[in-house]
Structure formats: structure tokens, C-alpha cells
Amino acid sequence: MPTKAFICGLAGTSLGSEERAFLRQERPWGVILFARNVGTAETLRRLCADIREALEAPDLPILIDQEGGRVQRIRPPLAPAYPPAAAYGALYRRDAQAGIEAARLGAQLIGLDLTSFGINVDCLPVLDIPAPGSSEVIGDRAYGTTPQAVAALGAAAMAGLKAAGVAPVIKHLPGHGRASLDTHLALPVVDADAGCLADWDFVPFQALADRASLGMTAHIVFSAVDSERPATQSPTVIANIIRERIGFDGLLMTDDISMQALSGDLGERARLALRAGCDLVLHCNGEMAEMRLVAKVAPELAGAALERARRAAAAMPQAKAADRGAVAARLCELMGEGVA
């Protein structure tokens, strides 16, 4: 059946009758979960199963932000408290190969947790490079402060997720590290020149573009490229930077359009993002009235977006056999801290 160009959230730990009807009628490409959707292990598994049953889609993408550190929607006792990305970066600076192995194993463990609940897409890795004086919204979510470290550790995290059967999402294209404001609250403007951005911020995304079937935009104005519109709603940034210079030809979703970096009503925000070249609109908060506004303007996937969606579906990784205990023990050995 046709799929529409949006991803939605849900209100709680079970699928309500109104939500079930909405999913069946509007047929989003995927559903994203947050901490509010996590109850017990059993209720989380049931929620994932019910979402797929409602959409009659056994392989439906169910997404989550499970990075470790501050951004971890599933927490103890359902899943271990994983280190933030910066912890792998610190190890990488001491021993590059150990850091890469640890980042891969940490992501593999996260992926094994997610697949046990029925979640098959993780909005990881963060490929942003924090700049001095930037907002702490990225901070220790970043793997390092150089393009080389971020690319190497991001590649390792992608490999770990794929080994567990989870599809990674590279974020936030084309780079969130220079933002001086938190995009949840306001719209940042980055004034770095185009050459600086190309030689630094874009590099990790460019290095991993051909390995990623899914990517997420940044709600940031890059004045050297488009001084009027944030990347999410900028045809120039999406066509000239994300698609051409960076070379990302995967399925491109917005960051959450309910964030305050964007202005206008939810329908207008969604319309501008899709018109600019985003393939999917991401709306996270589970508010039904807002979800209906987004669904109203989201078209059925067609053309290049449909082809990218088909490629993303074909690229969904298959889990490799793994001894979780052995993986966790090796990560503890590398990091010097426990991961249950």
C-alpha cells in the first residue's frame, strides 16, 4: 500500500484507538519512539508489534534516539546506561584502534538491545563537530573535535548497529557543531565561510555518505550558502551541499519539525521542508492535532523519494550472530567501565 512522506510519534506506552486509526488512514513511512513510550520490556515489545500490525507492515521502520549518554530513550533497567560518544573519542585520542573498536562494540550492544524490543532504526551516529563557543546541545554527543576522529568513530558506530540488524541515521546534515543556540529553542545562524564548512564540518558526512541509506537535517541557517532559510527548508543547502558536495543520496528526513528553530504552523513547516527537497518530515511529540496537520500536507512517496525509500528498505541490515556477554566484556575491557 502507498506510504506517505512523514514519520510520527505516539503519546504513550500503548497504541490508542485514535492513533491506530490514524496510522491505518495516513500510513506514515515510520514511527519514532521516545522515553514516554517506554514502559516495561513487554509493553515496549507489544507497542512495536501493534504499530506494525496497524500498518500491516512487518518490516516497518521504528526509530529511536538511542545514542548513549544524555540522549538515551531506553534506560536502566531495560537497557544499560551507555557512555556518550565523547568517551569513545577520549579513548581514540589515546589509542585510535581501541577507540574505533569500542565505538563499534558500544553501538552493537545498543543495536542488540533495540532489536530485542522490535526497534530497527537508530538515529545515530552524530557526525557533528563541536566548535569553541557552540551550544552544548551537541557537546559530548559528538565523537570528537576533528573531522578525522568523527568520521572514523562514526563509521565504527554504523558498523556496530548494522551488525545488530539496526539501520543507522547520520545526523545532522550538513553539520550542527557550530550552532550557538539550541535548535529545540531557537534558530541558530552559522556565519562560517563556505570553504571552512567544506574543509571541516562537511567532511565526516562526505566520508560516510555512501555507507548511509538514512540521514537527518539540521535546523540551522548557513549564511554562506542560504542566508534566508534553515538547511531543513533550503533547496540550495539540500541540492548543492547535502546532495552534491557531500554526496548523500539516501533518504533524507528532517529533524523534528516541532522544534522552535522553525516558524509557522506545522503544516507550513512540513510543506517548506518537502518543497526544499527533504524526502520525509519527522514530527515527534505525538500530539494528534499536529500529526494531522503534518499528514495532511505529506504526499505519498513518489519519484526520487520513493526510489530512495526502496533502496533504504533493501539496505535494512540483517543481524549477525553475536555473544552479547562477550561483546559487553570486551567493551568493558577497552573502556575500563561496566556495561551490563
C-alpha positions in Angstrom: 0.0 0.0 0.0 1.2 3.6 -0.6 3.3 5.2 2.1 3.3 8.9 3.0 6.3 11.1 3.4 6.3 11.5 7.2 7.4 9.9 10.4 5.2 10.4 13.5 5.5 9.9 17.3 3.0 8.4 19.7 1.6 9.6 23.0 2.3 6.8 25.4 3.2 3.2 26.1 0.3 1.7 24.2 -1.3 2.3 20.9 -4.6 4.2 21.5 -7.6 3.6 19.2 -7.3 7.1 17.7 -3.6 6.5 17.0 -4.4 3.1 15.5 -7.0 4.6 13.1 -4.6 7.5 12.3 -1.8 5.1 11.3 -4.1 3.0 9.2 -5.5 6.0 7.4 -2.4 8.1 6.9 0.3 5.4 6.5 3.5 7.1 7.7 6.8 5.8 6.4 7.8 5.1 10.0 7.2 5.8 13.7 9.6 7.2 16.2 9.6 6.3 19.9 10.7 8.4 23.0 11.1 7.8 26.7 7.3 8.5 27.1 6.7 5.3 25.1 8.9 3.1 27.2 7.2 1.2 30.0 8.2 -2.3 30.7 10.1 -4.6 28.3 6.8 -6.4 27.5 4.8 -3.2 26.8 7.5 -1.9 24.5 7.6 -5.1 22.5 3.8 -5.0 22.3 3.8 -1.4 21.2 6.2 -2.1 18.4 4.1 -5.2 17.3 0.9 -3.2 17.5 2.3 -0.4 15.3 3.3 -2.9 12.6 0.0 -4.7 12.9 -1.9 -1.5 12.4 0.1 -0.7 9.3 0.2 -4.3 8.1 4.0 -3.8 7.6 6.1 -6.4 9.4 9.3 -4.5 8.5 8.1 -1.0 9.2 10.9 1.3 10.3 10.5 2.1 14.0 13.0 4.7 15.1 14.5 5.9 18.3 17.3 8.2 19.5 19.5 5.8 21.5 22.9 7.4 21.5 24.2 6.8 25.0 25.0 9.5 27.5 22.4 12.3 27.7 20.4 11.1 24.7 19.2 7.6 25.6 15.4 7.0 25.5 15.6 3.4 26.9 17.4 3.4 30.2 18.1 1.0 33.1 16.8 -1.4 33.9 15.6 -2.1 30.4 19.0 -1.2 28.8 22.4 -0.3 30.3 23.5 3.3 30.6 25.9 3.6 27.7 28.8 6.1 27.5 28.4 9.3 25.5 30.1 9.5 22.1 32.8 11.7 23.6 34.0 8.8 25.8 34.9 6.9 22.7 36.6 10.0 21.4 38.8 10.2 24.5 39.9 6.6 24.1 40.5 7.2 20.4 42.9 10.1 21.3 44.9 7.7 23.5 44.6 4.6 21.2 42.9 5.1 17.8 42.2 1.4 17.2 40.9 0.8 20.7 38.6 3.8 20.3 37.3 2.5 17.0 36.7 -1.0 18.3 34.9 0.4 21.4 32.6 2.7 19.4 31.7 -0.3 17.2 31.0 -2.6 20.2 29.0 0.0 22.0 26.8 0.6 19.0 26.4 -3.1 18.5 25.2 -3.5 22.1 22.8 -0.7 21.7 21.5 -2.4 18.5 21.1 -5.7 20.2 19.0 -4.0 22.9 16.8 -2.3 20.2 16.2 -5.4 18.2 15.1 -7.3 21.3 12.2 -4.8 21.6 11.4 -4.6 17.9 13.2 -1.3 17.0 15.1 -1.4 13.8 16.4 2.2 13.2 18.6 4.3 15.5 19.2 8.0 14.9 23.0 7.5 15.4 25.7 8.4 14.7 26.0 12.1 15.4 28.6 13.4 12.9 28.7 17.0 14.1 32.0 18.6 15.2 31.5 21.0 18.1 33.2 24.3 17.7 34.5 26.5 20.5 31.7 28.6 21.9 29.0 26.5 20.4 25.8 25.4 22.2 26.1 22.4 24.5 23.2 20.8 22.7 25.8 18.6 20.8 28.6 18.7 23.4 29.6 15.2 24.5 27.2 13.7 21.9 30.0 14.3 19.4 32.7 11.7 18.9 35.5 14.3 18.7 36.6 17.7 17.7 38.3 16.8 14.4 36.7 15.6 11.1 39.0 12.6 11.1 38.1 11.3 14.6 34.3 11.9 14.0 34.4 10.1 10.6 36.4 7.1 12.0 34.3 6.7 15.1 31.0 7.4 13.3 31.9 4.7 10.7 32.6 2.3 13.6 29.2 3.0 15.2 27.4 2.5 11.9 29.1 -0.9 11.5 28.1 -1.9 15.1 24.5 -1.0 14.6 24.4 -2.9 11.2 25.9 -5.9 12.8 23.0 -6.0 15.3 20.4 -5.6 12.5 19.7 -1.9 13.1 19.8 0.8 10.4 21.8 4.0 11.3 20.8 7.5 10.6 23.6 10.0 10.1 22.8 13.4 11.6 22.6 16.4 11.5 23.3 17.2 7.8 25.2 19.2 6.8 26.6 19.9 10.3 25.3 21.1 13.7 28.6 21.7 15.5 28.9 25.5 15.1 25.4 26.3 16.3 25.5 28.8 19.1 21.8 28.2 20.0 19.9 25.0 20.9 17.6 24.3 17.9 14.9 23.0 20.3 14.5 26.6 21.4 15.7 29.0 18.7 17.1 29.2 15.1 20.9 29.4 15.0 22.8 31.2 12.2 26.3 30.0 11.3 28.4 32.6 9.6 31.4 30.5 8.7 32.6 30.8 5.2 31.9 28.1 2.6 35.5 27.0 2.4 35.7 26.5 6.1 32.5 24.5 6.2 33.6 22.3 3.3 37.0 21.6 4.8 35.7 20.8 8.3 32.0 20.5 9.1 31.0 18.6 5.9 33.9 16.2 6.0 32.5 13.4 8.2 29.2 13.4 6.3 31.1 13.2 3.0 33.3 10.4 4.2 30.3 8.3 5.2 27.7 9.4 2.7 27.9 6.2 0.6 27.5 4.0 3.7 24.3 5.6 4.9 20.8 5.0 3.5 19.2 7.4 6.0 20.1 10.9 7.0 18.7 13.8 9.1 18.9 17.5 8.5 19.9 20.4 10.8 17.6 23.4 11.5 20.4 25.8 11.1 20.9 28.8 8.7 24.3 28.6 6.9 24.6 32.2 5.8 27.4 31.5 3.3 25.0 29.1 1.4 21.5 30.4 2.1 21.1 33.4 4.4 17.3 33.2 4.3 16.3 29.6 5.2 17.5 26.9 7.6 19.0 23.8 6.0 15.9 21.8 6.5 13.9 24.2 4.4 16.6 25.3 2.0 16.6 24.0 -1.6 20.1 25.4 -2.0 21.5 23.6 1.0 19.8 20.3 0.2 20.7 20.3 -3.5 24.1 22.0 -3.6 25.5 20.9 -0.3 23.8 17.7 1.0 23.2 16.0 -2.3 26.0 17.4 -4.5 29.0 18.4 -2.3 28.5 15.9 0.5 27.2 13.3 -2.0 24.4 11.9 0.2 21.8 10.2 -1.9 20.0 8.4 0.8 16.5 9.0 2.3 16.6 12.4 3.9 14.4 13.2 6.9 14.0 16.5 8.7 15.0 16.9 12.3 11.8 17.2 14.4 9.7 20.0 12.8 8.1 20.8 16.1 11.4 22.3 17.4 11.3 26.1 17.8 14.1 26.7 15.4 11.4 26.6 12.7 8.5 29.0 12.5 4.9 28.9 11.1 2.3 26.3 11.8 3.2 22.6 11.5 1.7 22.2 8.1 3.7 25.1 6.7 6.9 23.8 8.3 6.3 20.4 6.7 5.4 21.9 3.3 8.5 24.0 3.1 10.8 21.1 4.1 9.3 18.8 1.4 9.4 21.5 -1.2 13.1 22.1 -0.4 14.0 18.5 -1.1 13.6 16.6 2.1 12.1 13.1 1.5 10.4 12.7 4.9 9.1 15.0 7.6 9.8 14.0 11.1 7.2 15.0 13.8 8.0 13.7 17.2 5.7 14.9 20.0 2.7 12.6 19.5 0.2 15.5 19.6 -2.6 14.2 17.4 -3.8 17.7 16.2 -0.3 18.5 15.0 0.2 15.0 13.5 -3.0 15.5 11.4 -1.6 18.8 10.1 1.6 17.1 9.0 -0.2 14.2 7.5 -2.4 16.5 5.5 0.4 18.0 3.6 2.7 14.9 3.3 2.3 13.4 -0.1 2.6 9.7 -1.0 6.2 8.9 -1.6 6.9 9.1 -5.3 9.7 9.8 -7.8 13.2 10.1 -6.4 12.0 9.9 -2.8 10.2 6.6 -3.4 13.3 5.2 -5.0 15.4 6.3 -2.0 12.8 4.7 0.3 13.1 1.4 -1.7 16.8 1.5 -1.5 16.7 2.1 2.2 14.3 -0.8 2.7 16.6 -3.1 0.7 19.6 -1.9 2.7 18.0 -2.7 6.1 20.7 -4.8 7.8 20.4 -8.4 8.9 21.7 -9.2 12.4 24.8 -11.2 12.7 25.1 -13.9 15.4 26.8 -12.4 18.5 27.5 -13.3 22.1 26.2 -10.3 23.9 28.1 -11.1 27.0 31.4 -11.4 25.2 30.7 -8.1 23.4 30.0 -6.3 26.7 33.0 -7.8 28.4 35.3 -6.6 25.6 33.8 -3.1 25.7 34.3 -3.0 29.5 37.9 -4.1 28.9 38.5 -1.3 26.4 36.6 1.4 28.3 37.5 0.4 31.9 33.9 0.7 33.0 30.9 -1.6 33.2 28.3 -2.2 30.6 25.8 -4.8 31.9 
